[in-house]
Amino acid sequence: MDDKSRYEILVGLHVTDDNQYDLYRAAMTPLLEKLDGFFRYDFRVSEMLKGEADESYNRVFVISFPDQAIKDQFFGDEQYLAIRNEFFEPSVSASGIIAAYTI
């Protein structure tokens, strides 16, 4: 990572279909990388000991963007939204942003 600041979000998910979720990641990653975004950390979680979510998370990751405007552009992109609808929605039962910050 370079010396420029980045906008990141720490996200928790409850993935119910790993294969379908893998298809989501494969389809959306080129769009993410096109905007200089990437996954900085990605964890499969076996147990959530404490949390504010209604459902426990089994996947936690940090996704990094050049800035918040690029993050908003990415998540609002029509192509991304179509990918999300096709692959993410049927494979994830819960999601939440745990934290958002600039580093």
C-alpha atoms as an extended CHARMM CRD file, in Angstrom:
* protein
*
       103  EXT
         1         1  MET       CA              0.0000000000        0.0000000000        0.0000000000  PROA      1               0.0000000000
         2         2  ASP       CA              1.3080000000        3.4730000000       -0.8170000000  PROA      2               0.0000000000
         3         3  ASP       CA              1.5180000000        6.5450000000        1.4390000000  PROA      3               0.0000000000
         4         4  LYS       CA             -1.7990000000        8.0380000000        0.2750000000  PROA      4               0.0000000000
         5         5  SER       CA             -4.7660000000        7.8850000000        2.6140000000  PROA      5               0.0000000000
         6         6  ARG       CA             -7.4670000000        5.2930000000        1.9380000000  PROA      6               0.0000000000
         7         7  TYR       CA            -11.1020000000        4.9350000000        2.9570000000  PROA      7               0.0000000000
         8         8  GLU       CA            -11.9060000000        1.5170000000        4.3720000000  PROA      8               0.0000000000
         9         9  ILE       CA            -14.8980000000       -0.3350000000        5.7130000000  PROA      9               0.0000000000
        10        10  LEU       CA            -14.8800000000       -3.3250000000        8.0400000000  PROA      10              0.0000000000
        11        11  VAL       CA            -17.7920000000       -5.5370000000        7.0330000000  PROA      11              0.0000000000
        12        12  GLY       CA            -19.4150000000       -8.5490000000        8.6610000000  PROA      12              0.0000000000
        13        13  LEU       CA            -21.5280000000      -11.0740000000        6.7560000000  PROA      13              0.0000000000
        14        14  HSD       CA            -23.4140000000      -14.2550000000        7.4220000000  PROA      14              0.0000000000
        15        15  VAL       CA            -22.7250000000      -16.2590000000        4.2610000000  PROA      15              0.0000000000
        16        16  THR       CA            -25.1920000000      -19.1050000000        3.7500000000  PROA      16              0.0000000000
        17        17  ASP       CA            -23.9520000000      -20.3400000000        0.3530000000  PROA      17              0.0000000000
        18        18  ASP       CA            -20.1710000000      -20.2550000000       -0.0750000000  PROA      18              0.0000000000
        19        19  ASN       CA            -20.2550000000      -21.2920000000       -3.7380000000  PROA      19              0.0000000000
        20        20  GLN       CA            -22.7100000000      -18.5520000000       -4.7170000000  PROA      20              0.0000000000
        21        21  TYR       CA            -20.7610000000      -16.0200000000       -2.6400000000  PROA      21              0.0000000000
        22        22  ASP       CA            -17.5330000000      -17.0470000000       -4.4210000000  PROA      22              0.0000000000
        23        23  LEU       CA            -19.2760000000      -16.3030000000       -7.7390000000  PROA      23              0.0000000000
        24        24  TYR       CA            -20.2130000000      -12.8630000000       -6.3790000000  PROA      24              0.0000000000
        25        25  ARG       CA            -16.6170000000      -12.1390000000       -5.3950000000  PROA      25              0.0000000000
        26        26  ALA       CA            -15.2940000000      -13.3240000000       -8.7650000000  PROA      26              0.0000000000
        27        27  ALA       CA            -17.7640000000      -11.1320000000      -10.6480000000  PROA      27              0.0000000000
        28        28  MET       CA            -17.3710000000       -7.9660000000       -8.5800000000  PROA      28              0.0000000000
        29        29  THR       CA            -13.6080000000       -7.9710000000       -8.0270000000  PROA      29              0.0000000000
        30        30  PRO       CA            -12.6890000000       -6.6660000000      -11.5200000000  PROA      30              0.0000000000
        31        31  LEU       CA            -15.0830000000       -3.7140000000      -10.9910000000  PROA      31              0.0000000000
        32        32  LEU       CA            -13.5310000000       -3.0560000000       -7.5880000000  PROA      32              0.0000000000
        33        33  GLU       CA             -9.9820000000       -3.1990000000       -8.9280000000  PROA      33              0.0000000000
        34        34  LYS       CA            -10.8850000000       -0.9060000000      -11.8340000000  PROA      34              0.0000000000
        35        35  LEU       CA            -11.5730000000        1.8100000000       -9.2210000000  PROA      35              0.0000000000
        36        36  ASP       CA             -8.3280000000        1.0290000000       -7.3160000000  PROA      36              0.0000000000
        37        37  GLY       CA            -10.2180000000       -0.8560000000       -4.6150000000  PROA      37              0.0000000000
        38        38  PHE       CA             -9.1900000000       -4.1310000000       -3.0220000000  PROA      38              0.0000000000
        39        39  PHE       CA             -9.7710000000       -6.4710000000       -0.0980000000  PROA      39              0.0000000000
        40        40  ARG       CA             -7.1010000000       -5.7830000000        2.4970000000  PROA      40              0.0000000000
        41        41  TYR       CA             -8.1750000000       -8.5110000000        4.9410000000  PROA      41              0.0000000000
        42        42  ASP       CA            -10.6710000000      -11.3560000000        4.6080000000  PROA      42              0.0000000000
        43        43  PHE       CA            -11.5410000000      -13.8550000000        7.3420000000  PROA      43              0.0000000000
        44        44  ARG       CA            -13.8490000000      -16.8150000000        7.7540000000  PROA      44              0.0000000000
        45        45  VAL       CA            -15.0660000000      -16.7080000000       11.3440000000  PROA      45              0.0000000000
        46        46  SER       CA            -16.0520000000      -19.8250000000       13.2710000000  PROA      46              0.0000000000
        47        47  GLU       CA            -17.6870000000      -18.1210000000       16.2570000000  PROA      47              0.0000000000
        48        48  MET       CA            -18.9140000000      -14.6120000000       17.0250000000  PROA      48              0.0000000000
        49        49  LEU       CA            -18.5810000000      -14.0540000000       20.7640000000  PROA      49              0.0000000000
        50        50  LYS       CA            -20.1800000000      -10.6080000000       20.9260000000  PROA      50              0.0000000000
        51        51  GLY       CA            -21.8760000000       -8.3070000000       18.4840000000  PROA      51              0.0000000000
        52        52  GLU       CA            -24.7440000000       -5.9490000000       17.8120000000  PROA      52              0.0000000000
        53        53  ALA       CA            -26.0240000000       -7.8210000000       14.7300000000  PROA      53              0.0000000000
        54        54  ASP       CA            -29.2340000000       -9.8390000000       14.8870000000  PROA      54              0.0000000000
        55        55  GLU       CA            -27.4190000000      -12.7720000000       13.2940000000  PROA      55              0.0000000000
        56        56  SER       CA            -23.8270000000      -13.8200000000       13.9090000000  PROA      56              0.0000000000
        57        57  TYR       CA            -21.2480000000      -13.1680000000       11.2190000000  PROA      57              0.0000000000
        58        58  ASN       CA            -19.1610000000      -15.9390000000        9.7170000000  PROA      58              0.0000000000
        59        59  ARG       CA            -17.1960000000      -13.7320000000        7.3190000000  PROA      59              0.0000000000
        60        60  VAL       CA            -15.3930000000      -10.4770000000        8.1460000000  PROA      60              0.0000000000
        61        61  PHE       CA            -13.3160000000       -8.3850000000        5.7680000000  PROA      61              0.0000000000
        62        62  VAL       CA            -11.7930000000       -4.9700000000        5.1820000000  PROA      62              0.0000000000
        63        63  ILE       CA            -12.4340000000       -3.4400000000        1.7680000000  PROA      63              0.0000000000
        64        64  SER       CA            -10.2680000000       -0.4780000000        0.7910000000  PROA      64              0.0000000000
        65        65  PHE       CA            -10.9940000000        2.4180000000       -1.5840000000  PROA      65              0.0000000000
        66        66  PRO       CA             -9.0380000000        5.5350000000       -2.5750000000  PROA      66              0.0000000000
        67        67  ASP       CA            -11.7200000000        7.6580000000       -0.8420000000  PROA      67              0.0000000000
        68        68  GLN       CA            -15.3450000000        7.6200000000        0.2930000000  PROA      68              0.0000000000
        69        69  ALA       CA            -16.6130000000        9.0350000000       -3.0270000000  PROA      69              0.0000000000
        70        70  ILE       CA            -15.0920000000        6.0830000000       -4.9090000000  PROA      70              0.0000000000
        71        71  LYS       CA            -16.6910000000        3.6920000000       -2.3910000000  PROA      71              0.0000000000
        72        72  ASP       CA            -20.0770000000        5.3090000000       -3.0420000000  PROA      72              0.0000000000
        73        73  GLN       CA            -19.4850000000        5.1930000000       -6.8010000000  PROA      73              0.0000000000
        74        74  PHE       CA            -18.6230000000        1.4830000000       -6.6330000000  PROA      74              0.0000000000
        75        75  PHE       CA            -21.6270000000        0.4280000000       -4.5340000000  PROA      75              0.0000000000
        76        76  GLY       CA            -23.9810000000        2.5590000000       -6.6550000000  PROA      76              0.0000000000
        77        77  ASP       CA            -22.7190000000        1.2560000000      -10.0170000000  PROA      77              0.0000000000
        78        78  GLU       CA            -25.4580000000       -0.4370000000      -12.0720000000  PROA      78              0.0000000000
        79        79  GLN       CA            -23.2050000000       -3.3210000000      -13.0920000000  PROA      79              0.0000000000
        80        80  TYR       CA            -22.2310000000       -3.9090000000       -9.4450000000  PROA      80              0.0000000000
        81        81  LEU       CA            -25.8840000000       -3.8000000000       -8.3700000000  PROA      81              0.0000000000
        82        82  ALA       CA            -26.7900000000       -6.4340000000      -10.9770000000  PROA      82              0.0000000000
        83        83  ILE       CA            -23.9660000000       -8.6900000000       -9.7340000000  PROA      83              0.0000000000
        84        84  ARG       CA            -25.0590000000       -8.1320000000       -6.1400000000  PROA      84              0.0000000000
        85        85  ASN       CA            -28.6510000000       -8.9990000000       -6.9690000000  PROA      85              0.0000000000
        86        86  GLU       CA            -27.6790000000      -12.1770000000       -8.8340000000  PROA      86              0.0000000000
        87        87  PHE       CA            -25.0480000000      -13.6020000000       -6.4800000000  PROA      87              0.0000000000
        88        88  PHE       CA            -24.8310000000      -11.7390000000       -3.1590000000  PROA      88              0.0000000000
        89        89  GLU       CA            -28.5030000000      -11.5100000000       -2.2110000000  PROA      89              0.0000000000
        90        90  PRO       CA            -29.1720000000      -15.2770000000       -2.4450000000  PROA      90              0.0000000000
        91        91  SER       CA            -25.9400000000      -16.2040000000       -0.6330000000  PROA      91              0.0000000000
        92        92  VAL       CA            -25.8640000000      -13.8090000000        2.3420000000  PROA      92              0.0000000000
        93        93  SER       CA            -28.5200000000      -13.6910000000        5.0630000000  PROA      93              0.0000000000
        94        94  ALA       CA            -27.0730000000      -10.8070000000        7.0830000000  PROA      94              0.0000000000
        95        95  SER       CA            -24.5620000000       -8.0190000000        6.5390000000  PROA      95              0.0000000000
        96        96  GLY       CA            -23.3930000000       -4.9720000000        8.3670000000  PROA      96              0.0000000000
        97        97  ILE       CA            -20.7250000000       -2.3290000000        8.3780000000  PROA      97              0.0000000000
        98        98  ILE       CA            -18.8240000000       -2.7160000000       11.6240000000  PROA      98              0.0000000000
        99        99  ALA       CA            -16.6140000000        0.3290000000       11.0770000000  PROA      99              0.0000000000
       100       100  ALA       CA            -15.6620000000        2.8780000000        8.4230000000  PROA      100             0.0000000000
       101       101  TYR       CA            -12.5210000000        4.9580000000        8.6080000000  PROA      101             0.0000000000
       102       102  THR       CA             -9.7710000000        6.7140000000        6.7130000000  PROA      102             0.0000000000
       103       103  ILE       CA             -6.2010000000        5.5170000000        7.1770000000  PROA      103             0.0000000000
